[in-house]
Amino acid sequence: MRLWSLHPKYLDSKGLVALWRESLLAQAVLSGQTKGYTKHPQLLRFKQHEQPLQAIATYLMYILQESKERGYRFDETKVGDVRTECKMKVTKGQVDYEWKWLCEKLKVRDPSLLETWKHVAKMEVHPLFEVVDGEIEAWEKIV
């Protein structure tokens, strides 16, 4: 499971579809609808949020928005009803780590998309997040 801190616009088509599916799984875990993945480290930051279901629903809504901009047809009825506009924090070190990891994936899956994004001076994060100073998040499993 990978719940990217990066803005979903940077993902290739496979990455965006995977993010949608994995975020729906995260929503199911957080709402107690599945017994698997309950201890997955990617869920920790959502579990620590004061409104985890609203936070994951907000996260999903931005993925849905990106999918619509690309002409995809994700099922918006799968997103929880309650959303929040509050921000979650993510460290600069985490964002940098994820960007390097995504670049490695894009080298293989979509080199032309990597070429499009590799000159971006400041990476945008998923709109749910606010970047703060810090190293890679403690919950991240370094690959």
GUSEKE-439420 format. One record per residue (C-alpha): residue number from 1; residue in three letters; x, y, z. Coordinates in steps of 0.05 Angstrom, whole numbers. Example, Ala and Ser with C-alpha at 12.3 -4.5 7.8 and 13.67 -1.06 7.14 Angstrom:
<recs>
[rec 1, 'Ala', [246, -90, 156]]
[rec 2, 'Ser', [273, -21, 143]]
</recs>
This chain:
<recs>
[rec 1, 'Met', [0, 0, 0]]
[rec 2, 'Arg', [27, 68, -20]]
[rec 3, 'Leu', [-12, 130, 0]]
[rec 4, 'Trp', [30, 183, -35]]
[rec 5, 'Ser', [42, 250, -2]]
[rec 6, 'Leu', [58, 278, -72]]
[rec 7, 'His', [4, 310, -113]]
[rec 8, 'Pro', [-32, 256, -155]]
[rec 9, 'Lys', [-18, 295, -219]]
[rec 10, 'Tyr', [53, 268, -218]]
[rec 11, 'Leu', [31, 196, -222]]
[rec 12, 'Asp', [27, 156, -287]]
[rec 13, 'Ser', [-38, 122, -304]]
[rec 14, 'Lys', [-19, 57, -268]]
[rec 15, 'Gly', [2, 96, -207]]
[rec 16, 'Leu', [-62, 136, -204]]
[rec 17, 'Val', [-106, 74, -211]]
[rec 18, 'Ala', [-64, 39, -157]]
[rec 19, 'Leu', [-70, 99, -111]]
[rec 20, 'Trp', [-145, 100, -120]]
[rec 21, 'Arg', [-151, 25, -103]]
[rec 22, 'Glu', [-102, 29, -45]]
[rec 23, 'Ser', [-137, 90, -16]]
[rec 24, 'Leu', [-204, 55, -20]]
[rec 25, 'Leu', [-172, -3, 18]]
[rec 26, 'Ala', [-145, 46, 69]]
[rec 27, 'Gln', [-216, 74, 77]]
[rec 28, 'Ala', [-243, 4, 88]]
[rec 29, 'Val', [-189, -11, 140]]
[rec 30, 'Leu', [-202, 55, 177]]
[rec 31, 'Ser', [-277, 42, 178]]
[rec 32, 'Gly', [-268, -29, 204]]
[rec 33, 'Gln', [-294, -63, 142]]
[rec 34, 'Thr', [-234, -108, 133]]
[rec 35, 'Lys', [-188, -146, 179]]
[rec 36, 'Gly', [-127, -142, 134]]
[rec 37, 'Tyr', [-76, -86, 131]]
[rec 38, 'Thr', [-97, -58, 199]]
[rec 39, 'Lys', [-25, -48, 221]]
[rec 40, 'His', [1, -22, 155]]
[rec 41, 'Pro', [49, 35, 169]]
[rec 42, 'Gln', [20, 79, 113]]
[rec 43, 'Leu', [-45, 83, 154]]
[rec 44, 'Leu', [-11, 110, 216]]
[rec 45, 'Arg', [-16, 183, 198]]
[rec 46, 'Phe', [-90, 176, 182]]
[rec 47, 'Lys', [-103, 137, 246]]
[rec 48, 'Gln', [-69, 193, 285]]
[rec 49, 'His', [-115, 245, 254]]
[rec 50, 'Glu', [-172, 268, 299]]
[rec 51, 'Gln', [-221, 250, 243]]
[rec 52, 'Pro', [-188, 192, 204]]
[rec 53, 'Leu', [-249, 174, 161]]
[rec 54, 'Gln', [-259, 246, 141]]
[rec 55, 'Ala', [-185, 254, 126]]
[rec 56, 'Ile', [-183, 192, 81]]
[rec 57, 'Ala', [-247, 214, 46]]
[rec 58, 'Thr', [-215, 281, 32]]
[rec 59, 'Tyr', [-153, 246, 7]]
[rec 60, 'Leu', [-196, 204, -40]]
[rec 61, 'Met', [-235, 264, -66]]
[rec 62, 'Tyr', [-171, 296, -92]]
[rec 63, 'Ile', [-152, 231, -127]]
[rec 64, 'Leu', [-222, 229, -156]]
[rec 65, 'Gln', [-213, 301, -180]]
[rec 66, 'Glu', [-148, 284, -215]]
[rec 67, 'Ser', [-180, 223, -247]]
[rec 68, 'Lys', [-236, 266, -275]]
[rec 69, 'Glu', [-186, 315, -304]]
[rec 70, 'Arg', [-154, 257, -341]]
[rec 71, 'Gly', [-221, 231, -366]]
[rec 72, 'Tyr', [-222, 169, -322]]
[rec 73, 'Arg', [-287, 143, -292]]
[rec 74, 'Phe', [-273, 126, -219]]
[rec 75, 'Asp', [-334, 110, -178]]
[rec 76, 'Glu', [-344, 169, -132]]
[rec 77, 'Thr', [-399, 133, -93]]
[rec 78, 'Lys', [-343, 93, -61]]
[rec 79, 'Val', [-316, 154, -25]]
[rec 80, 'Gly', [-342, 165, 46]]
[rec 81, 'Asp', [-393, 220, 56]]
[rec 82, 'Val', [-358, 263, 107]]
[rec 83, 'Arg', [-298, 305, 87]]
[rec 84, 'Thr', [-254, 354, 123]]
[rec 85, 'Glu', [-215, 414, 99]]
[rec 86, 'Cys', [-163, 409, 154]]
[rec 87, 'Lys', [-91, 395, 135]]
[rec 88, 'Met', [-45, 339, 155]]
[rec 89, 'Lys', [29, 350, 162]]
[rec 90, 'Val', [82, 315, 121]]
[rec 91, 'Thr', [157, 326, 127]]
[rec 92, 'Lys', [201, 354, 73]]
[rec 93, 'Gly', [245, 293, 80]]
[rec 94, 'Gln', [185, 248, 66]]
[rec 95, 'Val', [165, 287, 4]]
[rec 96, 'Asp', [237, 284, -22]]
[rec 97, 'Tyr', [240, 209, -9]]
[rec 98, 'Glu', [174, 197, -45]]
[rec 99, 'Trp', [195, 240, -104]]
[rec 100, 'Lys', [259, 200, -113]]
[rec 101, 'Trp', [220, 135, -108]]
[rec 102, 'Leu', [168, 158, -158]]
[rec 103, 'Cys', [223, 179, -207]]
[rec 104, 'Glu', [252, 109, -203]]
[rec 105, 'Lys', [183, 80, -219]]
[rec 106, 'Leu', [172, 129, -277]]
[rec 107, 'Lys', [240, 112, -307]]
[rec 108, 'Val', [212, 43, -321]]
[rec 109, 'Arg', [138, 54, -330]]
[rec 110, 'Asp', [133, 122, -363]]
[rec 111, 'Pro', [199, 157, -381]]
[rec 112, 'Ser', [164, 212, -420]]
[rec 113, 'Leu', [123, 231, -359]]
[rec 114, 'Leu', [187, 233, -318]]
[rec 115, 'Glu', [217, 279, -370]]
[rec 116, 'Thr', [157, 325, -362]]
[rec 117, 'Trp', [164, 330, -286]]
[rec 118, 'Lys', [238, 323, -273]]
[rec 119, 'His', [251, 398, -280]]
[rec 120, 'Val', [198, 420, -231]]
[rec 121, 'Ala', [233, 464, -180]]
[rec 122, 'Lys', [183, 455, -123]]
[rec 123, 'Met', [142, 391, -118]]
[rec 124, 'Glu', [69, 400, -100]]
[rec 125, 'Val', [41, 354, -47]]
[rec 126, 'His', [-28, 323, -45]]
[rec 127, 'Pro', [-74, 381, -25]]
[rec 128, 'Leu', [-91, 347, 42]]
[rec 129, 'Phe', [-19, 357, 65]]
[rec 130, 'Glu', [22, 414, 90]]
[rec 131, 'Val', [98, 408, 86]]
[rec 132, 'Val', [138, 419, 150]]
[rec 133, 'Asp', [212, 413, 163]]
[rec 134, 'Gly', [236, 344, 181]]
[rec 135, 'Glu', [267, 278, 158]]
[rec 136, 'Ile', [233, 218, 128]]
[rec 137, 'Glu', [171, 200, 169]]
[rec 138, 'Ala', [181, 147, 223]]
[rec 139, 'Trp', [125, 104, 192]]
[rec 140, 'Glu', [160, 100, 124]]
[rec 141, 'Lys', [191, 33, 105]]
[rec 142, 'Ile', [255, 51, 68]]
[rec 143, 'Val', [263, 9, 5]]
</recs>
